[in-house]
Amino acid sequence: MGAGLGLQPNGLRCLDAIKPGIVDTLKCSGCQVQRVTLKTSAGETIRTRESTMMEKYGQPLLIIWWWRLQQILASELPPEVIHLNHRCIGFEQNENNIVTHFDNGKTAQADLLIGADGVNSAVRKTLIGDGIPRYVGSMSWRAVVNYQDELLPLNEVILMKGEESIVYLLNVGEGNMSWLARKLLPDSTLSSTFAEAKSRVLREFANWMEPVRSLIAQTTPERILEGPICDRLALKQWSYGRVTLLGDAAHPMAPSAGQGANTTFEDAYELAECLYNYPDLQTALANYDNRRIQRTAIIQTRSAEGEKRYYQPTQQTNQHSPQAFEEFQNWVYDYDPNSDSRLKLWQETVAV
Ligand SMILES: Cc1cc2nc3c(=O)[nH]c(=O)nc-3n(C[C@H](O)[C@H](O)[C@H](O)COP(=O)(O)OP(=O)(O)OC[C@H]3O[C@@H](n4cnc5c(N)ncnc54)[C@H](O)[C@@H]3O)c2cc1C
């Protein structure tokens, strides 16, 4: 996917627990953020902050190209286990197995189906049927372009705030950078062509200072990824019989806290642990639900609140006290697969 992704300490620790050493490979590809600069849409610097992630949590904020991350993860699997071009359209299960149906007419029989098919999950639709995702009111456009050091110092993230709109510049490593433009818009309709999407983002950001306009203008239309920002309300149960959910299929969240993929890696670690440690599928899946649902529901709610504040002037960006905000961040980032303290819930953590 043509976008940069921020991996945070909790997600990185889970990836390393799943495949020891993989985080070192990711660090070689991505960019470890050392400072974040906040600017106005006119290009004036409001403040620069050094990132304290590494010293506080032992892992950095790592920005990486989503596509590269996917390549690295896929390279850890035997190629023959990945079957592309199979769109799941439903499944049926009984006591002994589950049969998944694909739109190419093929079926697959298995003991367990993990619906990890994103915010518009077909597995969730068959399993829960809770309708379409909730549009949270902002559109996003993203692209990866060649890195230009005059626009973005190495190891820095630039966040620019305009009226009801923001732009991120991210170094995604290996000579590439990503721009991410987001704007509050009532209309979540997608453009019908790449050229139309490019014209739309150029129009929406027409009053921004350089380098934003020229960066968008330079980008090949086919590389611009347009999408509505969506989430869903938290579920009380993810697993039914031989089916469970993982990642955005289970807990799609607004990206304000940058936790969607990070909590997905937590899910993956915990599901593997439960399947390994419990004698039968039902007990394993019940424990997976227990470990994951409350934590991700809290992060989903916080992310939805954060999304509303994203577009407010910088002095009003946090409704929580700095101490409460820091406690929450500690709870999110301290998640450590090597410690049972990770299973503590938010309220228990605060009480400690
Ligand atoms: C603007 C933006 C910025 C973000 N930034 C961050 C960030 O910095 N950090 C972070 O942690 N998260 C971020 N996120 C969230 C993150 O992208 C998601 O949480 C993450 O991609 C979820 O991973 P997933 O594997 O569950 O779903 P996806 O990444 O959506 O993957 C789902 C996969 O399932 C496939 N699929 C879909 N339907 C079917 C079907 N019917 N049959 C078969 N396959 C199917 C898709 O092709 C896709 O490969 C951001 C999101 C947005 C929109």
PDBQT file of the ligand as one rigid body, heavy atoms in Angstrom, charges set to zero:
ROOT
HETATM    1  C1  LIG A 401      -4.863   7.417   7.131  1.00  0.00    +0.000 C 
HETATM    2  C2  LIG A 401      -4.507   6.218   8.006  1.00  0.00    +0.000 A 
HETATM    3  C3  LIG A 401      -3.329   6.218   8.736  1.00  0.00    +0.000 A 
HETATM    4  C4  LIG A 401      -3.005   5.150   9.571  1.00  0.00    +0.000 A 
HETATM    5  N1  LIG A 401      -1.840   5.177  10.279  1.00  0.00    +0.000 NA
HETATM    6  C5  LIG A 401      -1.563   4.173  11.139  1.00  0.00    +0.000 A 
HETATM    7  C6  LIG A 401      -0.352   4.191  11.899  1.00  0.00    +0.000 A 
HETATM    8  O1  LIG A 401       0.482   5.092  11.777  1.00  0.00    +0.000 OA
HETATM    9  N2  LIG A 401      -0.122   3.160  12.776  1.00  0.00    +0.000 N 
HETATM   10  C7  LIG A 401      -1.016   2.121  12.922  1.00  0.00    +0.000 A 
HETATM   11  O2  LIG A 401      -0.757   1.224  13.733  1.00  0.00    +0.000 OA
HETATM   12  N3  LIG A 401      -2.147   2.069  12.191  1.00  0.00    +0.000 NA
HETATM   13  C8  LIG A 401      -2.453   3.066  11.302  1.00  0.00    +0.000 A 
HETATM   14  N4  LIG A 401      -3.582   3.004  10.545  1.00  0.00    +0.000 N 
HETATM   15  C9  LIG A 401      -4.478   1.839  10.704  1.00  0.00    +0.000 C 
HETATM   16  C10 LIG A 401      -3.956   0.618   9.961  1.00  0.00    +0.000 C 
HETATM   17  O3  LIG A 401      -3.756   0.906   8.590  1.00  0.00    +0.000 OA
HETATM   18  C11 LIG A 401      -4.931  -0.541  10.122  1.00  0.00    +0.000 C 
HETATM   19  O4  LIG A 401      -5.347  -0.663  11.460  1.00  0.00    +0.000 OA
HETATM   20  C12 LIG A 401      -4.274  -1.852   9.690  1.00  0.00    +0.000 C 
HETATM   21  O5  LIG A 401      -3.996  -1.793   8.323  1.00  0.00    +0.000 OA
HETATM   22  C13 LIG A 401      -5.173  -3.044  10.020  1.00  0.00    +0.000 C 
HETATM   23  O6  LIG A 401      -4.591  -4.187   9.495  1.00  0.00    +0.000 OA
HETATM   24  P1  LIG A 401      -5.509  -5.407   9.036  1.00  0.00    +0.000 P 
HETATM   25  O7  LIG A 401      -4.563  -6.447   8.537  1.00  0.00    +0.000 OA
HETATM   26  O8  LIG A 401      -6.470  -5.766  10.102  1.00  0.00    +0.000 OA
HETATM   27  O9  LIG A 401      -6.389  -4.832   7.846  1.00  0.00    +0.000 OA
HETATM   28  P2  LIG A 401      -5.920  -4.313   6.410  1.00  0.00    +0.000 P 
HETATM   29  O10 LIG A 401      -4.585  -3.703   6.476  1.00  0.00    +0.000 OA
HETATM   30  O11 LIG A 401      -7.065  -3.530   5.877  1.00  0.00    +0.000 OA
HETATM   31  O12 LIG A 401      -5.771  -5.669   5.579  1.00  0.00    +0.000 OA
HETATM   32  C14 LIG A 401      -6.892  -6.442   5.235  1.00  0.00    +0.000 C 
HETATM   33  C15 LIG A 401      -6.506  -7.377   4.102  1.00  0.00    +0.000 C 
HETATM   34  O13 LIG A 401      -7.612  -8.212   3.812  1.00  0.00    +0.000 OA
HETATM   35  C16 LIG A 401      -7.820  -8.219   2.402  1.00  0.00    +0.000 C 
HETATM   36  N5  LIG A 401      -9.262  -8.449   2.182  1.00  0.00    +0.000 N 
HETATM   37  C17 LIG A 401     -10.262  -7.548   2.306  1.00  0.00    +0.000 A 
HETATM   38  N6  LIG A 401     -11.446  -8.122   2.039  1.00  0.00    +0.000 NA
HETATM   39  C18 LIG A 401     -11.178  -9.412   1.734  1.00  0.00    +0.000 A 
HETATM   40  C19 LIG A 401     -11.996 -10.536   1.367  1.00  0.00    +0.000 A 
HETATM   41  N7  LIG A 401     -13.312 -10.426   1.270  1.00  0.00    +0.000 N 
HETATM   42  N8  LIG A 401     -11.383 -11.716   1.121  1.00  0.00    +0.000 NA
HETATM   43  C20 LIG A 401     -10.040 -11.839   1.230  1.00  0.00    +0.000 A 
HETATM   44  N9  LIG A 401      -9.213 -10.818   1.586  1.00  0.00    +0.000 NA
HETATM   45  C21 LIG A 401      -9.785  -9.638   1.819  1.00  0.00    +0.000 A 
HETATM   46  C22 LIG A 401      -7.338  -6.888   1.905  1.00  0.00    +0.000 C 
HETATM   47  O14 LIG A 401      -7.001  -6.963   0.535  1.00  0.00    +0.000 OA
HETATM   48  C23 LIG A 401      -6.126  -6.641   2.804  1.00  0.00    +0.000 C 
HETATM   49  O15 LIG A 401      -4.987  -7.270   2.267  1.00  0.00    +0.000 OA
HETATM   50  C24 LIG A 401      -3.916   4.054   9.684  1.00  0.00    +0.000 A 
HETATM   51  C25 LIG A 401      -5.097   4.033   8.935  1.00  0.00    +0.000 A 
HETATM   52  C26 LIG A 401      -5.396   5.110   8.096  1.00  0.00    +0.000 A 
HETATM   53  C27 LIG A 401      -6.685   5.066   7.318  1.00  0.00    +0.000 C 
ENDROOT
TORSDOF 0
